[in-house]
Amino acid sequence: MRVIVGLRNSGREYTGTRHNVGAEVTDVLSSIWDVRLKRGPLRVKADIGRHLFHDRAVILAVPRTFMNTCGPAIVSVLRYYKAGPEDLLVVHDDIDLPFARLRLQYARGTGGHNGVKSIVESLGNNEFHRLKIGVGRPPHRVDPAAFVLRPFAKSEREEVDVLVRDAADVVERWIEDPDAAAQMAARRRVPGS
């Protein structure tokens, strides 16, 4: 079993923001796989979709909470589906990663990301995979918390759409081979680089 979680803030006003880019990846995967995300069972605080990817069971999940308190929702998904942290891939934004870069890591620090902190606190460990999506640094004197709640600029949106599809490809590779997926993420070419 693999569990893939796209982080977001719940609510229409957060659609298209930098903070919700992780959930955009789960949206792309649900479209590719023709899987509809539906409200999970009562004790699972997430929207859930199930898929069989090359004979491996996969759960797609998006917490029905705010980003900073997503940990208990993710733990509820793992418990319900009897999956361990090592089977978990969390897809999320990262302001310390250059814009349009991808990085796949396992058992690393939180990097100051409050959603990841909530997951680590709720699990009691950091032994899960993370696909970080570079959303760029805030401009001078802009509060990082305010920056990630802003939509991408129109000039960035086309590249973000490609980035999200590339991230979905990395996730599909991770399901079968996490090490190869990490290499695939590191090789992603960024226009102008």
C-alpha positions in Angstrom: 0.0 0.0 0.0 1.2 3.5 -0.8 -0.4 6.6 0.6 0.0 9.9 -1.3 -1.1 13.1 0.5 -1.3 16.5 -1.2 -1.2 19.3 1.4 -3.5 22.3 1.1 -5.6 24.8 3.1 -9.2 23.8 2.8 -11.5 26.5 1.3 -12.2 28.0 -2.1 -10.3 31.2 -1.2 -7.0 29.2 -1.2 -7.4 27.6 -4.6 -4.4 28.4 -6.8 -2.2 29.6 -4.0 1.4 28.5 -3.5 0.5 26.7 -0.3 -2.0 24.5 -2.2 0.4 23.3 -4.9 0.7 19.8 -3.2 -3.1 19.3 -3.6 -2.8 20.3 -7.3 -0.6 17.3 -7.8 -3.2 14.9 -6.3 -5.8 16.6 -8.5 -3.6 15.8 -11.6 -3.1 12.2 -10.4 -6.9 11.7 -9.8 -7.5 13.0 -13.3 -4.9 10.7 -14.9 -6.1 7.7 -12.9 -9.8 8.6 -13.3 -10.2 8.4 -9.6 -12.7 10.7 -7.8 -11.7 12.0 -4.4 -14.6 11.6 -2.0 -15.1 12.3 1.7 -13.4 9.6 3.6 -14.9 7.3 6.3 -16.2 9.1 9.4 -13.0 8.8 11.4 -10.8 9.8 8.4 -10.5 13.6 8.1 -9.6 13.7 4.4 -10.9 13.3 0.9 -9.9 9.9 -0.4 -9.5 8.1 -3.7 -8.3 4.5 -4.2 -6.4 3.2 -7.2 -4.5 0.2 -8.4 -1.2 1.3 -10.0 0.7 -1.6 -11.6 -0.8 -4.1 -9.1 0.0 -1.9 -6.1 -2.8 -0.4 -4.0 -2.6 3.4 -3.7 -4.6 5.8 -1.6 -4.7 9.5 -2.7 -5.6 11.8 0.2 -6.2 15.5 0.7 -6.8 16.5 4.4 -10.0 18.4 5.1 -8.2 20.6 7.5 -6.0 23.7 7.5 -2.3 23.0 6.5 -0.9 23.8 10.0 -3.1 21.1 11.7 -3.0 18.4 9.0 -1.0 15.9 11.0 -4.0 14.2 12.8 -5.9 13.9 9.5 -2.9 12.1 7.9 -2.5 9.8 10.8 -6.2 8.9 10.6 -5.6 7.9 6.9 -2.6 5.7 7.8 -4.4 4.0 10.6 -7.6 3.4 8.7 -5.7 1.8 5.7 -3.2 0.1 8.0 -0.2 1.8 6.3 3.0 2.8 7.9 4.9 6.1 7.7 7.4 4.6 5.4 4.6 4.1 2.9 3.6 7.8 3.0 4.5 10.4 0.5 3.6 14.0 1.4 3.6 16.5 -1.5 3.9 20.2 -0.4 5.2 23.6 -1.3 8.7 24.8 -0.2 9.9 28.4 -0.3 13.5 27.4 0.3 13.6 25.4 -2.9 14.1 27.6 -6.0 10.9 28.2 -8.1 9.9 25.2 -10.2 12.4 22.8 -8.7 11.4 19.4 -7.2 13.1 17.5 -4.4 12.2 14.1 -3.0 13.5 13.2 0.4 13.0 10.7 3.2 13.2 11.2 7.0 14.4 14.8 6.9 13.7 17.8 9.0 10.6 20.0 8.7 12.4 22.9 7.0 10.1 25.3 9.0 7.0 24.0 7.1 4.2 24.1 9.6 2.2 21.4 7.8 5.2 19.1 7.9 5.7 19.9 11.6 2.2 18.9 12.3 2.7 15.6 10.6 6.0 14.9 12.4 4.3 15.7 15.8 1.3 13.5 15.1 3.3 10.6 13.8 6.0 10.9 16.5 8.7 10.5 13.8 9.9 11.9 10.5 10.2 8.6 8.7 8.1 9.4 5.7 8.8 10.6 2.1 8.3 14.2 1.0 8.1 15.7 -2.5 8.9 19.3 -2.1 7.8 21.7 -4.8 9.7 25.0 -5.1 7.4 27.9 -5.1 10.0 30.7 -4.8 11.1 33.0 -2.1 9.0 35.9 -1.0 10.1 39.3 -2.2 12.0 41.5 0.2 10.0 42.3 3.4 7.1 40.1 2.4 6.0 37.8 5.3 6.5 34.2 4.1 3.2 33.2 5.7 1.4 35.8 3.6 3.4 35.0 0.5 2.4 31.3 0.4 -1.3 32.3 0.7 -1.0 34.3 -2.5 -1.9 32.9 -5.9 0.9 32.3 -8.4 1.6 35.3 -10.7 0.0 35.0 -14.1 3.6 34.9 -15.6 4.3 31.8 -13.4 1.1 29.9 -13.9 2.1 28.2 -17.2 5.3 26.9 -15.7 3.5 25.8 -12.5 1.0 23.7 -14.6 4.0 21.9 -16.2 5.7 21.6 -12.8 2.6 20.0 -11.3 2.4 17.4 -14.1 6.1 16.7 -13.7 5.6 16.2 -10.0 2.7 13.7 -10.7 5.2 11.8 -12.9 7.6 11.7 -10.0 4.9 10.4 -7.7 4.0 7.6 -10.1 7.7 6.6 -10.2 7.9 6.8 -6.4 5.1 4.2 -6.1 7.4 1.6 -7.6 10.9 2.9 -6.9 11.5 5.8 -4.4 15.2 6.0 -5.2 14.6 6.4 -9.0 11.9 8.9 -8.2 14.3 11.0 -6.2 16.8 11.0 -9.1 14.0 11.9 -11.5 12.9 14.9 -9.3 16.5 16.1 -9.1 16.9 16.1 -12.9 13.8 18.2 -13.6 14.9 21.0 -16.0 13.7 24.5 -15.2 13.4 27.0 -18.1 16.3 29.4 -18.2 18.6 27.1 -16.2 
